[in-house]
Structures are given as structure tokens and as C-alpha cells.
Amino acid sequence: MNIGFIGLGNMGSGMAGNLLSYCQENGYELYVTDINRTVVTEFEKRGAIACNSAQNVARQCEVVFTSLPSAKEINLLAPEILQNLPRGAVWFETSTNELVRWEQVKALAPSYITLVDAPVTGGAEGAAAGTLTMLLGIDEDTLINHKDILASFTNRAVRMGPSGAGYVAKLCQLHLNYLAAQGIGEAMMLGAKADLDLDVLYDVLGSSCAQSYVVDNYIPKVLDGSYDPSFSLGLAHKDMQLISNLGTHLSVPLPLGDKVCSSYKKAEAIYGSNVPHLKIVNLLEDETGRLLRGKKTD
């Protein structure tokens, strides 16, 4: 079997790395491409087959995965992929996309190709460790037929429903994630202004009803001043805009989401698109004149 992977960024490189090991263990070939030719060369040295375009990957493979920055890139590459996939091929799209945009992609697809929205959650560290959760808009038979491939880089591959359900589930998850990300800044600033030890406050939050992935993983990256460079502020704002659009599409008011989306838009305008996503906390730090830092990093 030939398997393709298009997009070798922070998330894609981790997923593709685990997939490459799976292919090598099972006698399959992994075809890869990315605009960053350095990372493609690195995969080639490890045994993958380097391609110079998405078209060349699609032409060779029965199963293709994509991991792309936004709906713009998905829609841009969709014709190139769909026009070259062989009959019976399956395309797993692992990015975060807009439901309406995915419907447009599906409308272009030949009937002999299966498209699966398969966004993942778990961060770049989960992609590298092979512990992601994948949220799938897929039929049961297709999931069963590909469960071993998916298990090569996920702990869980969950069928959320028919096509489109995976994207909706991912945006629901991100909605809570970004609300909480802004919330940790406010909670920690309350503690800072009251002269609490922020390292101790973090420890308490992590062992209370407030405990979450965001608390466990994001607060340390605020306290050490790195703000988590694994994901950009611009992409976070893009995600929040997708969430807002989904609310409009489904006629669901999102007053909290709209407020947070506005904050991300403001932060991106001030700090730029390519800074770490937790620079959202800088809005509050700038307003109060107080940086949130643990004693370990003072």
C-alpha cells in the first residue's frame, strides 16, 4: 500500500513520522511533500519518498492525509488532490476547517473517492508521541478498514458522525480551549495583583475543579515567558473566526466566543500573526502593567 502525507509542519511532521514507522514495519511506502523542502529531505533520509507537489503524492497513493494551516490551503490544494487520487482512494483531512468550505470541497470530489474530515487534538507534542485524538466524520466501514493506520499516530480515533461531524467536534473543543486560554490570564492576574505566589497558585489550580489541559500546559508557558511558540496567534485567531462562523451557520449565539474572538483580533493587530498564541495574555499584562512570571523564571 502507498500512503501519502501532505503538510509537514508542527503537527504534520509528528503524525507523518509515526506513520512512516508504521509503513516501514508493514512494508508500505510513505510519500510526502511540503513547501518546506528541508523537512521533506529529512523525511526522505528516513526512508520516505519525497514528492515535489500534492498532485504527485495523490497520484501514487490509495490513502492520503493532509495537515494544512487553514481552509485557504485546503481549498487551494483540493482540485490538485481530487483530480489525481486513484479510484477507491480515501483522503483524511486532519486540519481545522470550516464546515461550509468542506462542503465546497466535497462538491468537487468524484464519487469514487472517499473524503473524511479527521481533525486531531493533542498538540504538537501529542503528534510526535503518537497520542492524538482524531475526530472523524466517517462511515463505520471506512473507519474499521483504516483503524490500524490511524492507530499509528493516535490513541483514539472517534467517529463523531457523518461527513462534517469531525470538523464541528473540533471547533467545539477549540471554543472551550480559547475561552479557557484567555481565562487563565485573568485568573493568574488576580493572583498576581494580590501578591500570591503564582507557582503555588498554578499548583492549586491543577489539583482543583479548575484543572484542565489548558491549566496544565498553558500556565507554565505563560509563567516562563515563552507563551508556547508551537502555535501562532494568527492561527488561533483564525480558529476563533471559524468558530464564530459556525455559530452563525448553525444559528447559535456565541456571546463569549464573539468576545474572545474580538480579543484575539486585537492581539494579532498589536503583536502580529507569527508570535506565540498565548501572547493573548499580553493584552491583560499590558493593560495592568504587570507580567505574569513564576519565581522560577524571575
C-alpha positions as CSV (number, residue, x, y, z in Angstrom):
1,M,0.0,0.0,0.0
2,N,1.1,3.5,-0.7
3,I,0.2,6.2,1.8
4,G,0.7,10.0,1.3
5,F,1.2,12.8,3.7
6,I,0.8,16.5,2.6
7,G,1.9,19.1,5.1
8,L,4.9,18.5,7.4
9,G,4.6,21.4,9.9
10,N,4.5,21.2,13.6
11,M,1.5,18.8,13.6
12,G,2.1,17.1,10.3
13,S,5.7,16.2,10.9
14,G,4.8,14.3,14.1
15,M,2.0,12.4,12.6
16,A,3.9,11.6,9.4
17,G,6.9,10.5,11.5
18,N,4.8,7.9,13.3
19,L,3.1,6.9,10.1
20,L,6.5,6.4,8.5
21,S,7.4,3.9,11.2
22,Y,4.1,2.1,10.7
23,C,4.8,1.9,6.9
24,Q,8.3,0.6,7.4
25,E,7.0,-2.1,9.8
26,N,4.3,-3.2,7.4
27,G,6.1,-3.0,4.0
28,Y,4.2,0.1,2.8
29,E,5.6,3.3,1.2
30,L,5.1,6.8,2.6
31,Y,5.0,9.6,0.0
32,V,5.5,13.1,1.5
33,T,5.5,16.8,0.4
34,D,5.6,20.2,1.9
35,I,6.6,23.7,0.8
36,N,9.5,23.4,3.3
37,R,11.8,21.3,1.3
38,T,14.3,20.9,4.2
39,V,11.8,18.9,6.2
40,V,10.9,16.8,3.1
41,T,14.6,16.0,2.6
42,E,14.8,14.9,6.3
43,F,11.9,12.5,5.8
44,E,13.5,11.2,2.6
45,K,16.6,10.4,4.6
46,R,14.5,8.4,7.0
47,G,13.0,6.3,4.2
48,A,10.0,8.3,2.9
49,I,9.6,9.0,-0.8
50,A,9.9,12.8,-1.5
51,C,7.4,14.4,-3.9
52,N,7.5,17.9,-5.3
53,S,3.7,18.5,-5.2
54,A,0.5,17.4,-3.7
55,Q,-0.5,16.2,-7.2
56,N,2.4,13.7,-7.3
57,V,1.5,12.4,-3.8
58,A,-2.1,11.9,-4.7
59,R,-1.3,10.2,-8.0
60,Q,0.7,7.5,-6.2
61,C,-1.4,6.7,-3.1
62,E,-4.5,4.8,-2.0
63,V,-4.7,6.8,1.3
64,V,-3.7,10.4,1.7
65,F,-3.5,12.6,4.8
66,T,-3.3,16.4,4.8
67,S,-2.2,18.7,7.6
68,L,-2.6,22.3,6.5
69,P,-2.6,25.7,8.1
70,S,-6.2,26.8,7.1
71,A,-9.2,26.4,4.9
72,K,-7.5,28.5,2.3
73,E,-4.7,26.0,1.7
74,I,-7.2,23.1,1.8
75,N,-9.4,24.6,-0.8
76,L,-6.4,25.6,-2.9
77,L,-5.0,22.1,-3.0
78,A,-8.3,20.2,-3.2
79,P,-8.6,20.2,-7.0
80,E,-4.9,19.0,-7.3
81,I,-5.6,16.2,-4.9
82,L,-9.1,15.2,-6.1
83,Q,-8.1,15.1,-9.8
84,N,-5.2,12.7,-9.2
85,L,-6.3,10.3,-6.5
86,P,-7.0,6.8,-7.9
87,R,-10.4,5.1,-7.8
88,G,-11.3,3.9,-4.3
89,A,-8.8,6.2,-2.6
90,V,-9.5,7.8,0.8
91,W,-8.5,11.4,1.8
92,F,-8.2,12.1,5.5
93,E,-8.1,15.8,6.1
94,T,-6.7,16.4,9.6
95,S,-6.6,20.2,9.7
96,T,-9.2,22.5,11.3
97,N,-11.6,23.6,8.6
98,E,-14.9,25.4,8.2
99,L,-17.9,23.2,7.6
100,V,-19.2,25.4,4.7
101,R,-15.7,25.2,3.0
102,W,-15.6,21.4,3.4
103,E,-19.0,21.1,1.7
104,Q,-17.5,23.0,-1.2
105,V,-14.6,20.6,-1.4
106,K,-16.9,17.6,-1.3
107,A,-18.9,19.0,-4.2
108,L,-15.7,18.8,-6.3
109,A,-15.0,15.2,-5.4
110,P,-15.6,12.3,-7.9
111,S,-18.0,9.7,-6.5
112,Y,-15.3,7.0,-6.4
113,I,-13.2,8.9,-3.8
114,T,-14.0,9.0,-0.1
115,L,-13.4,12.2,1.8
116,V,-13.1,12.1,5.6
117,D,-12.9,15.2,7.9
118,A,-10.4,14.0,10.5
119,P,-9.2,16.9,12.6
120,V,-6.9,16.0,15.5
121,T,-6.4,17.3,19.0
122,G,-3.5,16.9,21.4
123,G,-0.9,19.4,20.2
124,A,2.4,19.0,18.6
125,E,3.7,17.0,21.5
126,G,0.8,14.5,21.0
127,A,1.6,14.3,17.3
128,A,5.2,13.4,18.0
129,A,4.3,10.9,20.7
130,G,1.5,9.3,18.6
131,T,-1.1,10.0,21.3
132,L,-3.5,12.3,19.4
133,T,-7.3,12.0,19.4
134,M,-8.8,12.1,16.0
135,L,-12.4,13.3,15.5
136,L,-13.9,11.8,12.4
137,G,-16.8,12.5,10.0
138,I,-16.8,9.0,8.6
139,D,-18.9,5.9,8.0
140,E,-18.3,2.9,10.2
141,D,-16.9,0.6,7.5
142,T,-14.3,3.1,6.3
143,L,-13.2,3.6,9.9
144,I,-12.8,-0.1,10.5
145,N,-10.8,-0.6,7.3
146,H,-8.3,2.1,8.3
147,K,-8.2,1.7,12.1
148,D,-4.6,0.3,12.1
149,I,-3.2,3.1,10.0
150,L,-4.9,5.7,12.3
151,A,-3.7,3.9,15.4
152,S,-0.1,4.6,14.3
153,F,-0.3,8.2,15.4
154,T,-3.5,8.4,17.6
155,N,-4.6,7.0,20.9
156,R,-8.2,7.4,19.9
157,A,-10.0,7.7,16.5
158,V,-13.5,8.6,17.3
159,R,-16.4,8.5,14.9
160,M,-18.4,11.7,15.6
161,G,-21.0,11.1,12.9
162,P,-21.3,11.6,9.1
163,S,-19.2,13.9,7.0
164,G,-18.6,17.3,8.6
165,A,-19.1,16.0,12.2
166,G,-15.4,15.8,12.8
167,Y,-14.9,19.5,12.0
168,V,-17.8,20.5,14.2
169,A,-16.5,18.5,17.1
170,K,-13.0,20.0,16.7
171,L,-14.4,23.6,16.7
172,C,-16.5,22.8,19.8
173,Q,-13.3,21.7,21.5
174,L,-11.4,24.7,20.4
175,H,-14.2,27.0,21.5
176,L,-13.6,25.9,25.1
177,N,-9.8,25.9,24.7
178,Y,-9.6,29.5,23.6
179,L,-12.1,30.7,26.2
180,A,-10.0,28.9,28.9
181,A,-6.8,30.3,27.5
182,Q,-7.9,33.8,28.0
183,G,-9.4,32.9,31.3
184,I,-6.1,31.7,32.7
185,G,-4.6,35.1,32.1
186,E,-7.4,36.8,34.1
187,A,-7.2,34.2,36.9
188,M,-3.5,34.5,37.3
189,M,-3.5,38.3,37.1
190,L,-6.0,38.3,40.0
191,G,-3.5,36.3,42.0
192,A,-0.5,38.4,40.9
193,K,-2.2,41.7,41.9
194,A,-3.0,40.2,45.3
195,D,0.7,39.2,45.6
196,L,0.1,35.5,45.5
197,D,3.0,33.1,44.6
198,L,2.0,32.3,41.0
199,D,3.8,28.9,41.1
200,V,1.8,27.9,44.1
201,L,-1.4,29.2,42.6
202,Y,-0.7,27.2,39.4
203,D,-0.2,24.1,41.6
204,V,-3.5,24.7,43.4
205,L,-5.4,25.2,40.1
206,G,-4.0,22.0,38.7
207,S,-5.3,20.0,41.7
208,S,-8.8,21.6,41.8
209,C,-12.0,21.7,39.8
210,A,-10.3,24.2,37.5
211,Q,-7.8,21.5,36.4
212,S,-7.7,21.0,32.6
213,Y,-5.3,20.6,29.7
214,V,-5.2,24.4,29.3
215,V,-4.3,24.9,33.0
216,D,-1.7,22.1,33.0
217,N,0.0,23.0,29.8
218,Y,-0.6,26.7,29.1
219,I,0.0,28.3,32.5
220,P,3.7,27.2,32.7
221,K,4.3,28.6,29.3
222,V,3.0,32.0,30.4
223,L,4.9,31.9,33.7
224,D,8.2,31.1,31.9
225,G,7.6,33.9,29.3
226,S,7.7,31.6,26.2
227,Y,3.9,31.9,25.6
228,D,4.0,28.5,23.7
229,P,5.7,29.0,20.4
230,S,4.4,25.7,19.0
231,F,1.3,27.5,17.7
232,S,0.8,31.1,16.4
233,L,-1.5,33.8,17.5
234,G,-2.6,34.3,13.9
235,L,-3.8,30.7,13.6
236,A,-5.6,31.0,17.0
237,H,-7.5,34.0,15.7
238,K,-8.3,32.0,12.5
239,D,-9.7,29.2,14.6
240,M,-11.8,31.6,16.6
241,Q,-13.2,33.1,13.4
242,L,-14.1,29.6,12.2
243,I,-16.0,29.1,15.5
244,S,-17.8,32.4,15.1
245,N,-18.8,31.5,11.5
246,L,-20.1,28.1,12.7
247,G,-22.3,29.8,15.2
248,T,-23.7,32.0,12.5
249,H,-24.2,29.0,10.2
250,L,-26.0,27.0,12.8
251,S,-27.9,30.0,14.3
252,V,-26.3,29.6,17.7
253,P,-25.5,32.8,19.6
254,L,-21.9,32.8,20.9
255,P,-21.6,35.9,23.2
256,L,-18.5,34.6,25.0
257,G,-17.0,33.3,21.8
258,D,-17.5,36.6,20.0
259,K,-15.9,38.5,22.9
260,V,-12.8,36.2,22.8
261,C,-12.6,36.3,19.0
262,S,-12.5,40.1,19.3
263,S,-9.7,39.9,21.8
264,Y,-7.7,37.6,19.5
265,K,-8.2,40.0,16.6
266,K,-7.0,42.9,18.8
267,A,-4.0,40.9,20.0
268,E,-3.0,40.0,16.4
269,A,-3.2,43.6,15.3
270,I,-0.9,44.7,18.1
271,Y,1.6,41.8,18.3
272,G,1.5,40.3,14.9
273,S,0.4,37.0,13.4
274,N,3.5,34.9,13.9
275,V,4.0,35.4,17.7
276,P,3.1,32.6,20.1
277,H,-0.6,32.1,20.6
278,L,-0.5,32.7,24.4
279,K,0.5,36.3,23.7
280,I,-3.2,36.8,24.0
281,V,-2.4,37.1,27.7
282,N,-0.2,40.2,26.9
283,L,-3.3,42.2,26.4
284,L,-4.0,42.0,30.1
285,E,-0.4,42.2,31.1
286,D,0.0,45.5,29.1
287,E,-3.2,46.9,30.5
288,T,-2.2,46.2,34.1
289,G,1.5,46.9,33.7
290,R,2.3,43.5,35.3
291,L,3.9,40.5,33.7
292,L,2.8,37.1,34.9
293,R,6.0,35.3,35.9
294,G,6.8,32.5,38.3
295,K,9.6,32.9,40.8
296,K,11.5,30.1,39.0
297,T,11.8,32.5,36.0
298,D,12.2,35.8,37.7
